[in-house]
Amino acid sequence: MVSMNERVRLAYVVSHPIQYQAELLRRIAADPRIDLRVFFCSDFSLRSYKDAGFGVTVEWDVPLTQGYISTVLPRWRDTSKPSPLRPISRGFFRELRKGVDGKPFDAVWIHGYSTVNSIHAILAAKALGIPVLLRAESWLADRVRSGQKLFAKQAFFTILRSLVNAVLPIGTENARYWAHYLGKDFPAFLMPYAVNNGYFSARAKQAEATRSNLQAELSLDPSRPVILFASKLQERKHADHLLEAYLQLRARSSSAPYLVIVGDGEMRSALEKRVAESGVTDVRFAGFRNQSELPRFFDLSDVFVLPSRHEAWGLITNEAMASGLAVIVTSDVGCAADIVRNGENGFVYPIGDIQTLSHALEKTIQPGVPEQMGRHSEEIIAHWGYAEDIAGLKAALRHVTGKNAGA
């Protein structure tokens, strides 16, 4: 008979070490009720690699695999960033059958369902009789429109429903996606997309002591507000929309905020050309900055803007909120439904509506408003963190295993 107080043996299968997940995995591993083993299909992110979106070579400066037990599975074709068909990992059945100290895994948590490796992992778990928890970023904005593709997708999810025991929605839009394709009655346990709120809050406060150094580096007048963009400079991120909204604001208003653009990528030269043509001299391009440097820019700024199209979540919004910033995002950013409240901690505007964005910027930078909205951001994000993640995961584990994983 299985003891209700025995630790839950949990396997986690994910494509590669991800900077946003590292601290969460450490906290799960530290939980006395969960015995976690992580299986990576690739280790490319532990090496320097060329990021197509940033257009630069990236090497993360935060620890990605410390604090939990992990294994990189043997694989073929692991030569670059993972894709649906690459790399092809092997050993799922062997590792899942091995379990922990000779005891079988109680559940397998798999991130994603659209790669050959995730399907392989799901099938291996099913063959071994191990319950499967599935987490992914998809939302209904991703929904294909052609009849044939929609039929194929619905057929796929009919099969997937028989292979998976529960899903772990990252937020409202993702929950709607699962309900649409798997049915409203399918077991779902919220495991919100979160970041290390405490880290960003503390680091942003620490950065205040050296704020003047960054202001000097960027030639910023400390008395003027700062609008921040920090992401890849690629077309779908639409830094160009933000730039046009900013230029409209400068043309009609006496307000003189700076626009600081952190990031690199294919759109940079076009953005720099547009700034030069405008004659406005208050736009700063800071280039790619690593994860540990971002809190300095959050501390420097008054409002963070994510003008993206087709953004399943936008975790940098969480980081900005934890750092005490007002936030403005498009209706095409998944986190808008859960953590951005119009007029309270920022604004949500229709994707591509540059005029509405410009007016939202104007409202946000009024005296006293960034501070008030920033406080609301901190209050909202305080309830959207790793504690809620682990609570959701434990609820799912109780459901599929019958074991007491704790609260």
C-alpha positions in Angstrom: 0.0 0.0 0.0 1.3 3.4 -1.0 2.0 5.8 1.9 0.1 9.1 1.6 3.1 10.8 3.2 5.8 9.4 0.9 7.6 12.0 -1.2 6.2 12.3 -4.7 8.8 11.3 -7.3 8.4 13.7 -10.2 10.2 13.7 -13.5 10.3 16.9 -15.5 11.1 16.8 -19.2 12.0 20.0 -21.0 13.8 21.0 -24.1 16.8 22.7 -22.5 17.9 24.7 -19.4 15.8 27.9 -19.4 16.8 31.0 -17.5 13.2 31.7 -16.5 12.7 28.2 -15.0 16.0 27.7 -13.1 14.9 29.2 -9.8 11.5 27.6 -9.9 13.1 24.2 -10.3 15.5 24.9 -7.4 12.5 25.7 -5.2 10.6 22.6 -6.3 13.6 20.5 -5.6 13.9 22.0 -2.1 10.4 21.1 -1.2 10.3 18.3 1.3 7.3 16.7 -0.3 8.7 16.4 -3.9 11.6 14.4 -5.2 12.4 16.0 -8.5 14.5 14.8 -11.4 14.9 17.0 -14.5 15.7 15.7 -18.0 16.9 18.1 -20.7 16.7 17.2 -24.3 19.6 19.6 -25.1 22.2 21.6 -23.3 22.7 24.3 -26.0 21.8 27.1 -23.6 24.7 26.2 -21.3 27.1 27.2 -24.1 27.5 30.4 -26.0 25.1 30.4 -28.9 24.0 32.8 -31.6 20.4 34.0 -30.8 18.6 34.8 -34.1 16.2 37.2 -32.4 18.9 39.3 -30.6 21.3 38.9 -33.5 24.2 38.4 -31.1 26.1 35.6 -29.3 24.4 34.9 -26.0 25.8 33.3 -22.9 23.6 33.5 -19.8 25.2 34.9 -16.7 22.8 33.3 -14.2 23.1 29.7 -13.0 20.8 27.4 -15.0 21.4 23.9 -13.6 22.4 24.4 -10.0 20.3 23.4 -7.0 18.5 20.4 -8.5 19.3 17.0 -10.0 19.3 17.0 -13.8 20.4 14.8 -16.7 21.0 15.8 -20.3 19.7 13.0 -22.4 21.8 11.5 -25.2 20.7 12.9 -28.6 21.3 13.3 -32.3 21.5 16.5 -34.3 22.1 18.8 -31.3 23.9 21.5 -33.3 21.8 24.6 -32.6 18.7 26.0 -30.8 16.0 23.3 -30.5 13.3 23.0 -33.1 10.3 20.6 -33.4 12.4 18.0 -35.1 15.8 18.7 -33.5 17.6 17.4 -31.5 16.3 13.9 -31.4 16.8 12.7 -27.8 16.8 9.1 -26.7 16.6 7.3 -23.4 13.1 8.5 -22.3 11.8 5.0 -21.6 15.0 3.9 -19.9 15.2 6.9 -17.6 11.5 7.0 -16.7 11.6 3.2 -16.0 14.7 3.7 -13.8 12.8 6.0 -11.5 14.4 7.2 -8.2 16.5 4.8 -6.1 14.7 1.9 -7.7 11.3 3.3 -7.2 9.1 4.3 -10.1 8.2 7.9 -10.9 4.8 8.9 -9.6 4.3 11.5 -12.4 6.0 13.0 -15.4 5.6 16.8 -16.0 6.4 17.6 -19.7 6.9 21.1 -21.1 5.4 21.4 -24.5 3.7 19.0 -26.9 4.7 20.1 -30.4 8.2 18.5 -30.6 9.3 15.0 -31.4 10.9 14.8 -28.0 7.8 15.8 -26.1 5.7 13.3 -27.9 8.3 10.6 -27.3 8.3 11.5 -23.6 4.5 11.4 -23.4 4.4 8.0 -25.1 7.1 6.6 -22.9 5.3 7.7 -19.8 2.0 6.2 -21.1 3.7 2.9 -21.9 5.0 2.8 -18.3 1.7 3.7 -16.8 3.0 7.0 -15.3 0.6 9.9 -15.1 1.5 12.9 -17.4 1.1 16.6 -16.5 1.4 18.9 -19.5 2.4 22.6 -19.5 2.7 24.8 -22.6 2.4 28.4 -23.6 -0.2 28.1 -26.4 -3.3 30.3 -26.5 -6.2 30.7 -28.9 -4.5 33.5 -30.8 -2.3 30.7 -32.1 -5.4 28.9 -33.6 -4.9 27.8 -37.2 -7.7 28.9 -39.6 -7.6 26.6 -42.6 -10.2 23.8 -42.4 -7.7 21.0 -43.0 -5.2 22.2 -40.4 -8.0 22.8 -37.9 -9.3 19.3 -38.5 -5.8 17.8 -38.1 -5.2 19.8 -34.9 -8.5 18.7 -33.4 -7.7 15.1 -34.2 -4.3 15.5 -32.6 -5.9 16.8 -29.4 -8.4 14.0 -29.3 -5.4 11.6 -29.2 -3.5 13.8 -26.7 -6.5 13.9 -24.3 -6.1 10.1 -24.0 -2.4 10.3 -23.2 -2.3 13.2 -20.7 -3.8 13.2 -17.2 -3.9 16.9 -16.4 -2.7 20.2 -17.8 -1.0 23.1 -16.0 -2.3 26.4 -17.5 0.1 29.3 -17.2 -2.7 31.9 -17.2 -6.2 32.7 -18.4 -5.6 32.6 -22.1 -3.7 29.3 -21.9 -6.6 27.9 -19.8 -9.0 28.9 -22.5 -6.8 27.1 -25.0 -6.8 23.9 -23.1 -10.5 24.0 -22.5 -11.2 24.6 -26.2 -9.1 21.7 -27.4 -9.3 19.2 -24.5 -12.8 20.1 -23.1 -13.9 22.2 -20.2 -14.1 19.1 -18.0 -10.4 18.2 -18.5 -8.4 18.4 -15.2 -6.5 21.7 -15.1 -4.4 23.3 -12.3 -3.2 26.8 -12.6 0.6 27.0 -12.5 1.1 30.7 -13.4 3.9 31.9 -15.6 6.1 33.6 -13.0 9.6 34.9 -12.4 11.7 35.3 -9.3 9.8 38.3 -8.0 12.0 38.7 -4.9 15.2 38.8 -7.0 14.0 41.5 -9.3 12.5 43.6 -6.5 15.7 43.4 -4.4 18.0 44.0 -7.3 16.1 47.0 -8.6 16.2 48.6 -5.1 19.9 47.9 -4.9 20.5 49.5 -8.3 19.1 52.8 -6.9 22.5 53.4 -5.2 24.3 53.4 -8.6 21.5 54.8 -10.8 23.5 57.9 -11.5 26.2 55.8 -13.2 23.8 54.4 -15.7 22.2 57.8 -16.2 25.7 59.1 -17.0 26.4 56.2 -19.3 23.2 56.9 -21.3 23.5 60.7 -21.0 20.1 61.1 -19.2 18.8 64.0 -17.3 17.6 62.5 -13.9 14.7 64.9 -13.8 13.0 63.5 -16.9 10.9 60.3 -17.1 12.1 57.2 -18.9 10.1 54.9 -21.1 11.7 51.4 -21.4 11.6 48.8 -24.1 13.7 45.6 -23.4 13.4 42.7 -25.8 14.6 41.4 -29.1 14.6 43.9 -31.9 12.7 41.7 -34.3 9.6 42.5 -36.3 6.9 40.9 -34.1 8.2 42.7 -31.0 7.2 46.0 -32.7 9.7 48.4 -31.1 8.9 50.4 -34.3 5.3 50.9 -33.0 6.6 52.2 -29.7 9.0 54.5 -31.4 6.3 56.0 -33.6 4.0 56.4 -30.5 6.9 58.1 -28.7 7.5 60.5 -31.6 3.8 61.4 -31.7 3.9 62.1 -28.0 6.9 64.4 -28.4 5.3 66.2 -31.3 2.1 67.1 -29.5 3.1 67.4 -25.9 5.5 69.5 -23.8 6.5 66.3 -22.0 10.1 65.3 -22.7 10.6 61.7 -21.7 13.5 59.6 -22.8 12.9 56.3 -24.7 15.5 53.7 -23.8 15.7 50.6 -26.0 17.5 47.6 -24.5 18.1 44.7 -26.9 19.5 44.0 -30.3 18.4 42.3 -33.5 17.4 42.7 -37.1 15.3 45.9 -36.7 18.0 47.9 -35.0 19.4 49.7 -38.0 15.9 50.6 -39.3 15.0 52.0 -35.8 18.2 54.0 -35.6 17.6 55.4 -39.1 14.0 56.5 -38.1 15.3 58.2 -35.0 17.9 60.1 -37.1 15.3 61.2 -39.6 13.0 62.4 -36.8 15.5 64.8 -35.4 14.6 63.7 -31.8 17.8 63.3 -29.7 16.3 61.6 -26.7 16.2 57.9 -27.8 18.9 55.7 -26.4 20.0 52.3 -27.8 21.6 50.3 -25.0 22.2 47.1 -27.0 21.9 43.5 -25.7 22.1 43.3 -21.9 22.3 40.1 -19.9 19.8 38.9 -17.3 21.7 40.3 -14.4 21.8 43.8 -15.9 18.1 44.3 -16.4 17.3 45.4 -12.8 19.4 48.5 -13.4 17.3 49.5 -16.3 14.0 48.8 -14.4 15.3 51.0 -11.6 16.1 53.7 -14.1 12.7 53.7 -15.7 9.1 54.9 -15.1 7.1 52.7 -17.5 7.9 49.4 -19.4 6.3 48.8 -22.7 5.8 45.5 -24.6 4.2 46.3 -27.9 4.5 42.7 -29.3 2.3 40.8 -31.6 1.8 37.1 -31.0 3.4 37.0 -27.5 2.1 34.0 -25.6 3.0 35.6 -22.3 5.8 38.1 -22.0 7.7 37.2 -18.8 9.7 40.4 -18.9 6.4 42.2 -17.9 6.5 40.2 -14.6 10.1 41.3 -14.1 9.2 45.0 -14.7 6.2 44.8 -12.3 8.3 43.1 -9.6 10.7 46.0 -10.0 7.9 48.5 -9.3 7.1 49.8 -12.8 4.0 50.7 -14.6 3.5 48.5 -17.7 1.8 48.9 -21.1 1.2 45.9 -23.3 -0.8 45.1 -26.4 -3.9 43.0 -26.5 -1.8 40.4 -28.2 0.4 39.7 -25.1 -0.9 36.8 -23.1 -0.2 38.2 -19.7 -2.5 41.1 -20.3 -5.5 39.1 -19.1 -4.0 38.2 -15.7 -1.6 40.9 -14.5 -2.1 44.1 -16.4 -5.1 46.1 -15.2 -6.2 49.1 -17.3 -5.7 52.4 -15.5 -4.5 50.7 -12.3 -0.9 49.4 -13.0 -0.8 50.3 -16.6 -2.7 49.9 -19.9 -3.6 47.3 -22.5 -4.0 48.7 -26.0 -5.1 47.1 -29.3 -2.1 45.6 -31.2 -0.9 48.1 -33.8 -2.9 51.1 -32.5 0.0 53.5 -32.3 -2.2 56.5 -31.4 -3.8 54.7 -28.4 -0.3 53.7 -27.3 0.9 57.3 -27.5 -1.9 58.5 -25.4 -1.3 55.7 -22.8 2.3 56.8 -22.6 1.2 60.4 -22.0 -1.2 59.4 -19.2 1.4 57.1 -17.6 4.3 59.7 -17.3 2.2 62.4 -15.6 3.7 63.4 -12.2 3.0 60.9 -9.5 1.4 58.4 -11.9 4.4 56.0 -12.4 4.9 55.7 -8.7 1.2 54.9 -8.0 1.0 52.4 -10.9 4.3 50.9 -9.9 3.0 50.2 -6.4 -0.1 48.5 -7.9 2.2 46.4 -10.1 4.1 45.2 -7.0 0.8 44.3 -5.2 -0.5 42.4 -8.2 2.6 40.5 -9.0 3.1 39.5 -5.3 0.3 37.0 -5.8 1.6 35.7 -9.1 4.8 33.9 -8.2 6.6 30.7 -7.4 4.5 30.0 -4.3 1.4 29.9 -6.6 3.3 27.7 -9.1 4.2 25.1 -6.5 0.7 25.1 -5.0 -0.7 24.5 -8.5 1.8 21.7 -9.2 1.1 20.0 -5.8 -2.7 20.1 -6.5 -2.1 18.4 -9.8 0.1 15.8 -8.3 -2.5 15.0 -5.6 -5.0 14.6 -8.4 -3.0 12.2 -10.6 -1.2 10.2 -7.9 -3.4 10.2 -4.8 -0.3 11.1 -2.8 -0.2 14.0 -0.4 2.3 16.4 -2.0 1.5 19.1 0.7 -0.1 22.5 0.2 
